[in-house]
Amino acid sequence: MSSDLFQAPDYYQVDELLSEEHILVRNATRDWVKKEVTPIINEYAQKAEYPTQLTKGLAEVGAFGPYIPETYGGAGLDQISYGLMMQEIERGDSGIRSTCSVQSSLVMYPIYAYGNEEQRKKYLPKLASGEWIGCFGLTEPNYGSNPGGMVTHYKDMGDHYLLNGAKMWISNSPMAQIAVVWAKNEEGRIHGLIVERGMEGFTTPETHNKWSLRASITGELVFDNVKVPKENLLPNKSGLGAPLGCLDSARYGIAWGAIGAAMDCYDTALRYAKERVQFDKPIAAYQLQQKKLAEMITEITKAQLLTWRLGTLKNEKRATSAQISMAKRNNVDMALKIAREARQILGGMGITGDYSIMRHMMNLESVVTYEGTHDIHLLITGMDITGHNAFK
Ligand SMILES: Cc1cc2nc3c(=O)[nH]c(=O)nc-3n(C[C@H](O)[C@H](O)[C@H](O)COP(=O)(O)OP(=O)(O)OC[C@H]3O[C@@H](n4cnc5c(N)ncnc54)[C@H](O)[C@@H]3O)c2cc1C
């Protein structure tokens, strides 16, 4: 058990840009993380296990479907509240935030946005309450950054679809009751299918040996002639734009989440630097350490403002995919650099599980890769500003 002394930095009074509701949601999530996540997270990350006891509390704070309407069990909040919630949860751990991002933006969102009314009623309340956990299958062994090349496919057999293929690197898959799976039909068009645990030929082997996101469970999805009922096809959107629409929502949450991880590293390093004495002075009094800390708070402040503005645009439905890419890329890179610098400020203590920094640093190595790599987001910005596609 470690005590949580976290004090959130707010160098530019960004709180003044937030509504009362935003602050209420943010503070409730912050308090919950201090009480429920901090005391146990190092132990679960060390043993590479998802703390299942957190699922109920995550549902109660509204982290499963924060912006899904209340009629379907969601919290009915705006995009800034959603972002602040992800910030606070990732302040605790990126793996726990990943579980929420997948559940909300990659499972509940496509069912809500691309599903029909029966699908919404059948799945969303159970996902919002945490009774069911979902996962999202897009990535394949040979198609990561280029998901449009996927080979997972289904055939129309008259009264059902027959699904074959495999997905890998799927967060939550070994514990999920349902998977939103992206697969090609006989014409090669991508559609989303809801595959349920227990369907014959559907297995979810766990991926072991990760040094990152150890408190988040990862696995594969294997489909060997799985009979999927026709009513499980998401009817209202198809093509690569459908999964990419989900990724926009998750990447937006990650842009906020990364700020939480960065804040935690900065706050820990600042406190440590003020207390740790070397050569008769606190190390915070040395210019080299001040440079690190001053640059950290500058970058955190820039990221807060970027993300708040993105949230405002998203509330007005004006945020573009390219703007979301820019924020995801910038903020995760910022958090990773801060984690590395903060780790150095703590010297040897920085490598231990007594502090959160090394865990954040290892987690962020996944966050900088999933939901579009650092390079891919740069190419998206490049294409947006020049009009030239440099992917191929
Ligand atoms: C812990 C974890 C959880 C994940 N969870 C999920 C999940 O729930 N669902 C899901 O579907 N996926 C998930 N993923 C997969 C993730 O989205 C992919 O790992 C990511 O998209 C990158 O694909 P890849 O690993 O195959 O790398 P690759 O695509 O093989 O990329 C390797 C390198 O090549 C670079 N590269 C690729 N193409 C280009 C190009 N055109 N130009 C320049 N450089 C290029 C990349 O930037 C990268 O540096 C998860 C991954 C991890 C690690």
The ligand as a Gaussian input file, in Angstrom:
#p B3LYP/6-31G(d) Opt

LIG

0 1
 C       -0.969000      -3.138000     -25.252000
 C       -1.664000      -2.986000     -26.560000
 C       -3.056000      -2.998000     -26.613000
 C       -3.713000      -2.889000     -27.851000
 N       -5.100000      -2.946000     -27.884000
 C       -5.722000      -3.044000     -29.101000
 C       -7.142000      -3.283000     -29.177000
 O       -7.840000      -3.330000     -28.149000
 N       -7.719000      -3.462000     -30.382000
 C       -6.994000      -3.416000     -31.549000
 O       -7.575000      -3.594000     -32.618000
 N       -5.638000      -3.166000     -31.514000
 C       -4.998000      -2.985000     -30.321000
 N       -3.635000      -2.769000     -30.266000
 C       -2.868000      -2.764000     -31.519000
 C       -2.279000      -1.417000     -31.886000
 O       -3.281000      -0.548000     -32.303000
 C       -1.182000      -1.670000     -32.931000
 O       -0.079000      -2.237000     -32.225000
 C       -0.759000      -0.408000     -33.652000
 O       -1.783000       0.040000     -34.510000
 C        0.520000      -0.613000     -34.476000
 O        0.447000      -1.753000     -35.251000
 P        1.656000      -2.812000     -35.221000
 O        1.970000      -3.123000     -33.810000
 O        1.285000      -3.925000     -36.108000
 O        2.887000      -2.015000     -35.793000
 P        3.237000      -1.790000     -37.356000
 O        2.043000      -1.272000     -38.076000
 O        3.906000      -3.003000     -37.888000
 O        4.285000      -0.613000     -37.243000
 C        5.666000      -0.827000     -36.895000
 C        6.420000       0.486000     -37.072000
 O        6.346000       0.899000     -38.442000
 C        5.849000       2.223000     -38.527000
 N        5.064000       2.391000     -39.760000
 C        4.000000       1.659000     -40.167000
 N        3.530000       2.126000     -41.327000
 C        4.288000       3.193000     -41.675000
 C        4.304000       4.127000     -42.759000
 N        3.385000       4.075000     -43.745000
 N        5.258000       5.079000     -42.783000
 C        6.165000       5.174000     -41.789000
 N        6.225000       4.324000     -40.740000
 C        5.286000       3.363000     -40.680000
 C        5.001000       2.420000     -37.271000
 O        4.908000       3.800000     -36.920000
 C        5.798000       1.615000     -36.245000
 O        6.823000       2.414000     -35.701000
 C       -2.961000      -2.772000     -29.033000
 C       -1.559000      -2.736000     -28.956000
 C       -0.919000      -2.824000     -27.750000
 C        0.579000      -2.800000     -27.722000

